[in-house]
């Protein structure tokens, strides 16, 4: 690849040291060369910085500044530019690493939900051939009741009712079912009542006799 003949024009252009012909040629070159255009942008503030420096009075008997002073300053400016570019690249790499770490954390499996509370045995309110246990699960919409009810004895059939009693004393019928001797009924039912608003669950006969009670 041939060397760019305008590679050293950037500083002279910024400082206004190019001849009118070279300035016109370089400006036409800048339209198609991104590298030279970027270099000019980097050096654009150099004249302003130099203008802030008070030039000390030079006694007549002292030699003029060495001819390589400006090239030396330009080398330092370009070296600083390379360092800033390297720091910017390293910062971008760190940002990408942080995003990758965040993605790994975000994609980690969520912890398992806590185990459901155990079922509680309902208390018999007399010598009745029925027993049951129930578990209550709280949700944002209300409460789910999961109950198992089994029967013994000679009765071949009968109607049972599950009733929820709120703390205000209001009774809500949740479910009804038919009993089958030596069998177990599973009832899963939801109610809009919050678990904190319930005071008891009762299993009753169809006629309203309370057989079992779970006090909450």
N, C-alpha and C positions, 0 to 999 in steps of 0.2 A: 504494500500500500504506500503511495507516494505521500511525502510530507506536505502538510498544508502550508502554502507560501504565506498565508495571512496569520499564522499561529502566534506571531510576536507583535501583531498590530494592535492588540486589545488595549494595552497600557498607553501607548502613544495616542491612540484614538480618544481614550477617556481624558487624557491630559491635554488634548488639542495640539499635539506635536506632529501630526501628519500633514504632509503637503496637501493642497486641495485635490490634486489628482489621486493620491493614495487614499485620501479620505473618501472620495467618491467610489473608488474601486472597492474599498473595505465595506462601505455601507451596502453596496450591491451584493457583496459576499455574505453579509449578515442575514440577508433574506433567505438564504438557502443553507446556512451552516448553523445548526443548533448549538454546537460546541462553542464556537466563537461568540455567539449571541449570549450564551450563559456566562462566559468569561467576562464579557463587557458588563453584564448586570452585576457580577460579583465586584467588579472594580469601580462601579459607578459612584460610590461614595468616597473614593480616594481623594479627588480634588477638594472636597469639603473638609476632609480630615487634615490635609496638608495646609489648607487656608487657616486652620485654627492654631497652627504652630507658629509662634513668633520666631522669625529668623533672627538669630543673634548677629550683632554687628561684627563684621569680619575686618580685622585690621588689614591695612594694605600689604603688610609684609607677610601675611599668612597665605598659604597656597589655597587655591579654590578646592571645593569638595571633590573627592575622587569621582571619576566618571562612572564607576560601577555602583554608586550610592543608590540611584533609582532602581537598577536591576535587583540590588540586594533587598530593597524594601518590597519590591514586587514578589520576589521569591518568598518572603515571609508571609505576605498576604495570601499567596496561593497555597503555601503550606498550611496556613490557618484554615483555608477553605477545605482542603483535603481532610483535615482533622474534624471539622464540623460535619462533613459528609459522612465520615466513619462513625462519629457519635450518633448522628441521626439514624444511620443504618442499624447500629447496635440497639438503639431505643426501639426502633420498629420491630427488630427481632424479639426483644423482650416483651413487647406488647402482644406479638403473635403467640409467644410461649404462654403468656398469661391467659389469652383467649382459649388456647388448647387446654390448659389446666382447668379453666372454668367449665369448658365443655365436658371434660372427664368427670368433674364433680357433679355437673348437672345430669349426666347420663347414668350416674351410679344408681343402683336399685334402691328404691325407697324402702324404709324399714317395714317389717311385717306389722300388720295391725295388731293391737293388743288382743289377747284371747277373750272370747265372749264370757260374760259372768256365768257362774254355774247355776243350774236349775235348783230351785228351792222347793222343798216338800210343803204341800199345803196341809194345814192342820184340820183334822177331822172334828166336826162339831157334834158328833154323836156316833153311835154304833151303826154306821152305814157301810154297805158293801161296795165302796168306791174309794179310790185313792188317786192322787194326782201330784205332779210337780210342775212348776212353771218358771220361766226365765223371761225377764224384761230387758229389751234392748232399746236404748234411747237413740232417736234420730232427730234431724232438724225439723221434720214434719210432724213428729209425735213419738209414739211408743209402739214397738212390736212385741206382742205376747206370744211366746212359744210354750205350749202346754201339752203334756202327755197325761192321759186319764185312763185308768184301767178299772175293771169291775170284777166282782166275785159274787157268788150267791146263786139263787135259783131264778132270779128275775131274767127273763129272756129279752126284755125290751124296756124302754123307758126313755123319756126325753130329759135332756140336761141343758142347762143354760149357764154361760159364763158371763158374769157381771163385773164391771169395773166401778169402784166407788171412789169419787173424788174427795178432796179434803173439805170441800164445802158440803158434802153429803149427797151430792147428785149421783144417781146411779145410771150407768150406760150399759145396755145389753150388747155384748161383743159377738157372741156366737151361740148357736143352738145345735145339738146333734143327738142322734139316737144311740143308746147304749147297747152293746152286744156283750153278753157274759163271756168271761175268760178271753177277752180281747182288749186291745189298747187303742184308744183314739188319739190321734195327733191333731192338735188345733194350732194353727199359726194365723194370727189375726193382727191387724194394725188398727190403731186408734189415734185420733188427733190430740188426745189428752197427753200432756207431757208427763214423764215419769215422776217429776217432782210434784205434780198436782194430784197424783194417785195416792190413796191411803190404804186400799185393799182390793184384792180380787176374791170373788166367791164363785163356787160351783153350786148351782141350785137345781132343784127339780123343776119340771114344767109348771108346777103349781106354786112355786116360789119358796119352797123349803130350802134353807141353806144347809148344804152338806159339808163343804170344805171351805177354808178361808186362808188366804195368804195376806198377812199384814205387812205393809210396805213401810 
